[in-house]
């Protein structure tokens, strides 16, 4: 039987403060949801679930120590520096 071990990974403080600052400037309130690492016991298979940031009912995905955020899924990537313009267009 497969045992899956889930470990929560808190969002990086620097990343959270950058996104919080951008959202404060855009006058919106983000909701932060921590990501996790899921590991199948006795194997080398791991899945890293990204941190989720919900802004104006749009879900953004972000990995710790990364300068990009993803919109809804991992297909559309934008740089954190462009996030303010993207939020204003929502």
Backbone as a ProteinNet text record, in pm:
[ID]
protein_1_A
[PRIMARY]
XXXXXXXXXXXXXXXXXXXXXXXXXXXXXXXXXXXXXXXXXXXXXXXXXXXXXXXXXXXXXXXXXXXXXXXXXXXXXXXXXXXXXXXXXX
[TERTIARY]
83.5	0	88.3	46.5	123.1	84.5	184.3	162.8	212.5	126.8	163.6	183.5	302.1	337.2	323.5	244.7	223.8	285.9	369.6	433.5	403.3	345.3	312.1	438.6	446.1	559.9	506.8	540.2	489.4	547.9	468.7	512.7	629.9	726.3	844.9	803.9	859.1	821.8	851.2	962.1	997.1	895.3	858	758.4	623.8	584	456.4	455.3	564.5	567.8	565	631.3	626.4	484.3	417.9	282	186.7	204.7	120.4	137.5	260.3	286.5	217.8	227.6	163.4	12	-43.8	-188.5	-234.5	-156.2	-189.7	-191.1	-97.3	-89.9	-210.4	-259.3	-375.5	-507.6	-499.2	-617.4	-702.6	-636	-704.4	-646	-721.8	-676.4	-649.5	-524.4	-493.6	-523.3	-548	-562.4	-447.1	-365.8	-249.5	-281.3	-248.6	-264.7	-129.7	-78.1	53	51.1	165	181.5	222	255.2	295.4	386.3	452.6	531.7	466.4	436	378	479.1	505.6	606.2	544.2	571.1	527.7	636.4	597.4	692.7	764.6	893.8	982	1005.8	986.8	1021	1091.4	1134.9	1194.5	1099.5	970.6	870.6	816	830.7	781.3	698	598.6	520.3	520.3	559.2	561	438	348.3	229.4	264.5	244.3	283.5	193.7	244.5	164.8	56.5	-59.4	-169.8	-198.9	-219.2	-257.7	-384.8	-491.7	-618.7	-639	-650.8	-669.4	-785	-888.1	-1006.1	-1059.7	-1072.8	-1122.4	-1039.4	-916.3	-821.5	-712.1	-681.1	-579.1	-444.1	-346.7	-208.8	-128.3	-37.7	48	189.1	256.7	392.9	475.8	597.8	693.1	786.5	831.4	925.8	1054.9	1116.7	1244.9	1237	1121.7	1103.7	1048.9	1090	1048.3	927.1	868	751.5	631.2	512.8	388.1	312.3	227.5	152	4.4	-65.2	-206.5	-289.4	-366	-458.2	-390.1	-291.1	-218.9	-74.7	4.4	146.9	176.3	74.6	94.2	122.7	53.9	69.5	152.6	270.9	364.9	382.7	384	415.4	517.4	596.5	696.4	627.3	680.9	621.2	617.4	715.6	717.3	600.8	543.1	428.1	294.6	299.1	177.2	82.8	135.8	51.7	-34.7	24.9	-51.1	-155.8	-120	-214.1	-333.9	-308.7	-418.1	-510	-453.9	-535.9	-623.2	-578.1	-656.6	-768.8	-769.9	-875.6	-1008
-117.8	0	124.6	225.4	348.8	443.9	493.6	596.2	728.5	828.1	960.7	1051.4	1110	1200.5	1343.5	1423.8	1562.8	1654.1	1745.7	1842.3	1982.4	2066.4	2202.3	2286.2	2366.8	2456.6	2599.7	2675.8	2813.1	2901.4	2999.7	3092.6	3175	3199.8	3276.4	3418.6	3468.5	3601.4	3711.9	3701.2	3803	3804.6	3687.6	3677.1	3731	3694.6	3740.9	3892.6	3949.1	4094.4	4168.2	4113.8	4176.8	4178	4063.2	4053.8	4139	4140.7	4223.3	4371.5	4414.4	4553.8	4589.7	4502	4526.6	4535	4444.6	4444.3	4567.4	4611.3	4733.9	4853.4	4856.3	4965.5	4962.9	4842.6	4827.3	4829.9	4844.5	4851	4723.5	4608.5	4478.9	4397.8	4299.3	4215.5	4074.6	4028.2	3891.5	3789.5	3667.2	3554.5	3459.6	3430.5	3343.7	3203.7	3102.8	2962.4	2894.6	2835.5	2770.5	2649.1	2625	2507	2387.4	2278.1	2158.4	2071.8	1980.1	1877.7	1744.8	1669.4	1536	1433.7	1338.7	1237.6	1099.8	1013	874.2	800.6	744.1	679.2	564	550.6	446.2	458	578.8	606.4	741.6	779.7	911.9	1004.5	976.3	1056.1	1162.7	1288.1	1402.4	1490.8	1557.1	1656	1783.3	1892.2	2021.3	2099.5	2122.7	2202.3	2348.4	2436.2	2576.4	2648.7	2760.6	2849.1	2911.7	2935.8	2995.9	3133.1	3228.1	3362.9	3395	3425.9	3456.9	3607.5	3668	3812.7	3835.6	3903.2	3931.8	3804.7	3699.5	3567.8	3503.4	3547.3	3484.4	3419.7	3295.1	3222	3236.8	3280.9	3289.8	3183.5	3118.1	3016.2	3070.9	3046	3096.6	2995	2977.1	2892.1	2981.6	2934	3010.6	3032.5	3147.3	3184.6	3188.6	3227.8	3239.4	3378.5	3437.6	3574	3577.9	3462.6	3456	3405	3446.9	3390.4	3336.6	3240.4	3175.4	3205.7	3229.8	3265.3	3139.7	3098.4	2984.3	2848.1	2835.3	2708.5	2740	2639	2661.3	2697.6	2722.5	2757.1	2906.4	2992.7	3137.3	3194.5	3243.7	3294.6	3444.8	3516.9	3659.5	3689.3	3790.9	3832.2	3909.8	3900.8	3972.2	4122.4	4174.1	4317.5	4358.6	4264.2	4293.1	4261.6	4214.2	4172.4	4289.5	4404.9	4521.9	4556	4559.3	4590.2	4483.3	4358.4	4249.2	4259.3	4291.5	4304.1	4419.6	4528.5	4642.8	4609.7	4516	4479.5	4380.5	4326.8	4230.6	4300.6
0	0	0	-74	-82.5	30.4	96.7	198.5	143.2	146.7	98.2	218.8	225.4	334.7	282.6	350.8	310.9	415.5	367.2	456	403.2	487.6	446.8	438.6	332.4	312.6	316.6	420.6	429.4	319.3	280.7	176.8	229.7	144.3	179.6	219.6	328.6	379.1	278.3	207.7	108.1	-5.6	-53.9	-160.3	-113.2	6.7	60.2	76.9	124.4	143.2	9.6	-93.2	-226.3	-281	-272.1	-324.9	-241.8	-111.1	-24.4	-58	-83.4	-119	-250.7	-349.8	-479.4	-462.4	-383.2	-361.5	-284.2	-187	-114.2	-208.8	-299.9	-396.7	-491	-523.8	-612.4	-535.8	-403.6	-317.5	-324.6	-322	-316.8	-201.6	-156.3	-45.4	-96.8	-85.5	-129	-19.4	-60.6	31.6	2	103.1	86.4	137.5	57.3	96.1	77.6	184.6	178.7	86.7	23.3	-59.8	24.2	-43.4	30.3	-56.3	10	-57.9	-25.2	-128.7	-109.4	-156.3	-69.9	-98.2	-81.7	-178.2	-166.2	-90	22.9	112.3	41.6	71	17.7	-132.8	-187.2	-327.4	-331.1	-449.8	-466.1	-542.5	-536.5	-606.8	-512.1	-554.5	-477.8	-568.7	-512.1	-584.4	-501	-563.3	-493.9	-537.9	-443.4	-471	-444.3	-542.1	-522.9	-423.4	-373.1	-288.7	-375.9	-317.9	-392.2	-334.8	-425	-386.2	-463	-392.4	-457.5	-450.5	-569.6	-581.6	-678.1	-632.6	-715	-780.5	-705.6	-748.1	-859.5	-876.8	-968.8	-885.7	-916.2	-841.5	-909.5	-833	-879.4	-805.5	-875.5	-816.1	-808.1	-697.1	-679.2	-602.3	-648.2	-578	-497.7	-383	-301.5	-378.9	-359.9	-420.9	-573.3	-627.5	-771.7	-800.9	-911.1	-943.7	-1035.8	-1063	-1149.6	-1071.6	-1114.9	-1064.4	-1184.9	-1159.6	-1266	-1245.6	-1356	-1350.5	-1374.7	-1273.5	-1277.5	-1292.3	-1380.7	-1396.9	-1434.6	-1459.7	-1485.8	-1631.1	-1711.1	-1851.4	-1871.8	-1798.1	-1816.4	-1702.7	-1737.9	-1638	-1657.1	-1544.7	-1548.9	-1439.5	-1462.8	-1365.5	-1253.5	-1134.3	-1020.5	-1047.2	-1119.2	-1148.9	-1239.5	-1314.8	-1401.3	-1334.3	-1211.8	-1142.6	-1117.5	-1086.9	-1059.6	-1180.8	-1298.5	-1419.8	-1447.1	-1421.4	-1444.9	-1350.5	-1224	-1126.8	-1165.7	-1211.3	-1251.7	-1371.8	-1456.3	-1574.4	-1542.1	-1419.8	-1382.7	-1361.2
[MASK]
++++++++++++++++++++++++++++++++++++++++++++++++++++++++++++++++++++++++++++++++++++++++++

